[in-house]
Amino acid sequence: MPESQSASTTEAAEPARPLRRWALPASAAPVAVGAGTWRVEAGPHAFLLRAYPAPDRRAIVARHGVAAALDGAGLPVLAPVPARGGRTLVVSGGTGYALFPWATGRRRGGLELTYAQCDALGSLLGALHAALDAHTPPVQQAMIVPTPRAADAVAEIDRLLAAVPGDGTDFAALTGRRLAERRALLAEFADHQPPESDTSVVGHLHGAFHAGNLRYGGAGNVTAVLGWDALTTGPVAGEVVRAAAALFATGDERGLDLERVRAFVRGHRSAFPLDAEQVQGAAHRAWWERLCDVAPLRHRYVAGEGAAGAGAPAGEAALAAWWSAHLDATLEAFAEPYSERPAESPAYG
């Protein structure tokens, strides 16, 4: 038997024992789909079986409880399927297993969405925040979020500049230019550092609300919000801004699609209202963190550093430069949905 076929057969056979703990038809068979996950086919139904090596039972069961509560509230969150006995986490041979309904739908990039769909997606995130607030223990509202220091970022850039090969190649010249551009931006905006502590509503957050964790149906509705391993706590406005930046960044010098940002924030406001100052402050902080984050430059331009190497996308670096050049317009775009609705808007015209 070829080595690849043998490995696939072994991987598919591994979950056979834990699968017996669920009330599935005897014909249910796992089909290998990736490391630690299997698609399980049981007649007309399909499930995802997930393995947790060395599981933190308390944390996993807590996340399962949150997913079940959100599912029960009618939100597109896939609750784990209880095994016989009611447990959602089964441990076999030191490995934990959980079974979920298979996520239907397809991925869509944020820039593929209409303005109305951006509004609906923002409303969904707001509904998730509201449900998390209702179904989880309260969190401490006073939170100090560490603020990156421009001086630290400049010192890192200087170290990278010293490491740029002096071989006269075009790539070395481009590396030096990109690093110097970021250094100049940090010097220009050094007095725009956000405060160490902001007054903002703190709550439970999805933690990774981006296109990779969303599935859409044929009508453009969200059929599943995935990625709940990232569940965390923090300023709610911060998640709104991070989600908008992840969803509506073009990945090049065009920066953010601000009309889609406005629609998304307006939708969130309809389900979980904050206020303009909180959202604008979160946008300011998100910009500053990107400006001080030298890692994307290091990964793309400095050979031998970072897992991505020189071929990593330049989107984060491009966004930091664009955001700096359009800082006032971006802050206004995030805050605008909390003011009077404009008389004419491409998002709602």
N, C-alpha and C positions, 0 to 999 in steps of 0.2 A: 504493500500500500504506500503511495507517495507520502512524503513527510507532511506536506500541507494538508492533505486529506485526513491523515491520522490526527493532526493537531486539531482540525475542525471537529472531527468526530468526538475527540476527548472533551473539547470545550462544550459541545452540545450535550454530552452525557453527564457533565458535572452536576447540573441542577436536578437530575431525576429524583434523587432522594427528597430534597426539601419540597419539591412540587407535590409530593404526596400529602403534604400538610394542608393543601387547599382543596376545597370541594370542587375539583375540576373533573370533567369526564376522563375516563381511562385512556381515551385516545389523545389527550393533550400531549403535545410533543414540543420540546424546546428547539428553536432554530437559532444557531449562533448569529449574533448581529454585531458583537463588539466585545472588547475586554470587560468582563464583569457584568454584561447585560445580555439578555436573551429575549427574543420574541417567542412567545408561547401561543401556539394555535390550538384552540379548543372548539372544534366545530365551527360555527359562524363567528365566534368571538376570538379576539386576539388580546394578549396581555404582554406587558413588559416585566420580566423577572430581573431584579437587580440584586447584585451581590455587594455586601459591605465587609471587606476584610477587616478583622479586628474591630468589630463595630462598637461604637459608643452608644450603648443601648438607650440610655436616658435621652441623649440629644436626638437620636433618630426617631424614637417613639414620640418625643415632643413635636418634631416637625410633622410626623404623620398625623398627630392630633390637630395641628393647625390646618393641614391640607383637608382633613375630613370636615372641619368646621367651615372652611371656605366653600367646599363642595356643597355642604348642607345649606349654605346661604345662597346657593344658586349661581355661584361664580364658576368660571371655566377652569377649575383646578381639579386635577385627577387625584382622588383620595385613594390610599392604598386599600387593597382588597383583604379583609380579615381572613386569616387561616382558620381551620377548625380550632375551636376554643376561643376565638375572638382576637387573637394577637395579630398585629400587622407586621411584626418582625419575628422571623423564624431563624433560630440559630442552629446550624448543623456543621459539625466538624470545625467549630471555631469561627465560621463565616456566617454572617447574617444575610438573610434574604427577605426581600419584600416584593410583592406582586402589585402591579398597577394596570389599569385599563390602558390599552394601546392608544397613544395620542394620534387622533386623526387630523387631517388638514395638511397644509403645506406652509413652508416658510415664505415670508414676504419681507422685503426690505422696507424700511420706513419711508423711503422716497417713492415707493410704489403706491403708497396710500393716498387716497383723495383727502381733501381737507376735512370733509365730514368724517372719514374713517380715522383721521388723526384726532379729531375731537372725541370720537367714540373710544379710541384707545386711551386717551387721557382720562376719560370718565371711568374706564375700567380700572386703571391704576388707582384712581381716587376711591373707587368702590372697594378695591382690595385693601387700601389703607384704612378705610372705615371699618371693614370687617375684621381686619387684624386688631384694630383698636377695641372692637367689641368682644372678640373671642380670645384675647390673650391677656395676661396680667399686665397691669400698668407699669410703665417704665419711668425711671427717674428723669425729670424734665431738665434739670441742670446738667449741661454737657459741655465740656471744653474739648474742642476739636483742634488738635495740633495744626499749626499753620506752617507750611514750608518757608524756609528763609531764603531770600534771594542770594545772600552771600554764600550759602552752602551750594546752591546751584551753580553760581559763578565759579566757585572753587573746583567743582566737578568738571565744568567745561574747560577750565584752564588745564586740568590734568589730561583731559581727552585731547586738547589741542597739542599738548606736548607729545602725545603718543601718535599723532598723525604721521604716517610715513613721509619722509622727504624725498620721495622717488619721482616727483614731477608728473605723476599721472593725473589724468582728468578727474578720476575718482577721489584722489587725495586732495586735489584743489577744491572739489565740490564739498568734501567733508569739512575742510577748514572753513569754507564760506558759510555752510549751514551752522556750524558751531559758533562762528563769530556773529552771525545774525541773531542767534538766540542770546548770546552774551550782551549784545547791544540792546535787545528788547528788555532784558532783565535790568540793565542800567537805566533805561528810559522809564520803566514803570516801577522802580524800586520803592517809591513812596505810595504805591497803590496796594500795599499788602493788606489783606483783610484782618479784622481783629481775631485774637485768640479764641474769644467766646462770643457767640451770637445768641440773641434771644429768638428762639425758634421752637416750634412744636416738635418734640421728640417722640418717636413711636417705633413700632415694629415695621421692618421694611422687607420687601422681597429680596433686595440685594443684588439682583442681576437682571433687571428688566430691560432686555434688549431683543433685537430681532431673532437671535439664535434661540431664544427661549419662548418664542411665540409661534403658535400654529393657527392658520386661518382656514375657514371654510370657503365654499364657492361663492358665497354672497359677500365675502370680505369680513365676516364676523370672526372674532377670535374663538377658536374651539378649545384651546388649551394654553395655559400659562405654566411653563415648566421651570426647572432650575431652582427649586425651593431649598436646595442644600445651602444656598447663600443667605438664607433667612438671617436677619441681623436687626440691630436697633440703631437709631440715629435720627438726625433731623429729616423730617418728611420732605421739606422743600428741597433738600439736597438730593434725594432720590428722584424727585420730579425733574430737576435740572440734569442730573446725570443720564436719566432715561432719555430725555429729549436730545441731549448731545449725542448719545449713542445711536439713536434712531434716525436722526435727521442731519447728520454730518455727511457731506458729499464725498469725503475722503481725498479732496484735492484743494486747490487754492480758492474754490468757491465757498468753503467754510460750511456754515449752517444754513439750512433752509428755514429762514425766520418765519415765513408764513405758516409753515407746518408746526413750528415751535409754538406760535401763538395759538393755533387751533388745539394743540395737545394740552397746553397749560389751561386754556379755557375749559376744556373738557374735564380736567382734573378738578378745577375750581367748582364745577357743578356738583361733584360728588364728595369732595373733601376740601372745603374752603380753608385757605390759609390767609395770607394778605400779601400785598405787593412788596412790602419791605422784606418779608421773609424770603420770598422767591427771588427777588433781586439780589439780596445778600448771598443766597446760595449760588446764584449765577456768577457773582463776583468771585466767590471762593473757588468754584469749579474752574473758572478761567485761570485764576492764580495758581492753582495746583497743576494745571497743564503747563503753564509757563515755566514753573519751577521743576517740572519733571523732565529730566535730561535723558531718561532711559530710552525713549523711542529714538532719539538721535544716536545714542550709543549703539543700540541694536542695529540700526540701519547703516550707519556710516563707519563705525570703528570696527575693523575686522578682528575676529577672534573674541569679541565680547558679546555676551548675551546669547540665549539659545537661538534667537531668530537669525542672527548674523546679518550680513549686509543686504540680504534680500527682503527684509521685513518691510511691510507697508509703511509709507511715510505719512499716513493719514493723521495720526496724532500730532506729529510735528507741524504739519500744514495747518491743522486746526488751531494750534496755539498761536501761530503767526497771524492767521486770519482774524481770530478772536481779539487779539491785541489791537489790530488795525481797526476793528469795528466794535470796540468795547462798549461805547455809549449806546449804539444801536442795538446791541445784543441785550444789554441790561434793560433797555426800554421794551424790547420785544417780550422778555420774560415777565415783566411787570404789567404790560398793557392789558392783559385779560382781566386784571383786577381793577381797571378803571372802566369808565363808560365804554360800551361797545361802539367802535367807530361806525360812522354812517355807512361807509362803503369799505368792504374788505374782500380781497380775492378769495379769502378762506370761506366766506359765507355769502358772497355775492350771487 
